[in-house]
Amino acid sequence: MRALKLGAMIIVAAALSAAAVCLPKKTAFECGQSYTFYTGKSSSDCRIITVEDDARLTLMTLKDVCGEATTYPSLDVEQFLRDVNGQVLFEEQLSDSVNYYCSADLPYSVKLYGQTVNLHICVKESGVTVASPIIFGGY
């Protein structure tokens, strides 16, 4: 009986270790005020899942993740771009924000105006949202 319990514990430990190695990954960004995942195969079937904490744990439970985003109260955009090896491709000035569309060392990408974009940064007075590949929905 004791050997059976020990064997079961070893099997569970091995399974957990294998899961930790095989299961994804870390999130694309450090979690800000909240963390958003975009899932689905196209924009028409996109689901938006936002969590306040445990973003990495949530990532492990999702299928078909095609993008991630988070919002910070403030962000040094130039330093952030250096951290992700980012380069601004073009920007867009709106009445309440500035949007930077960039290429960077991040996992997701889309074609936008003929260019491969995989980082979108939206700077507003209320905070900075970053997403890979782009912010989906309202921002």
Steps between C-alpha positions, in 0.01 A plus 500: 500500500781739592682420175178567306459844661864584434467386139189713453677804647794448264267475200315819601829685554627385160175608332516844662863540399419402142208742493720783624744434217243439226238757589543846369699745566502832646278788406619745236507786753536558871148529637376854543169603655331211318597253230300418188521199272353485153399151384358362180600443142360824356362833613145373446541227763733693729440471871648752740594365842620751760641405840617710791773259613644153429537577129756224452268244657215618278724472193559133578124434492423672169504365145555695180658805666574743218587812697564655840470846651546681828462855629744690718429823690820635342779362284834622366423416138857547377636260765220253433585501128866431584394212730303327222740597221221710352494744216215741421371438148236773499291698744148632514394814687142499626320765705564320830797272425811423303531151352831344404501197271828315529705196419653328804614167642148390592303186416205618290476705179256639242534681169390860529536746212734253332733472800543225757393645835536312826494776761239769547549767766218741583601794718218688670487737792341223708770240426685299239366184339738264324394205288640236273412507220248784532242622749171339406171665585471836672804670642 
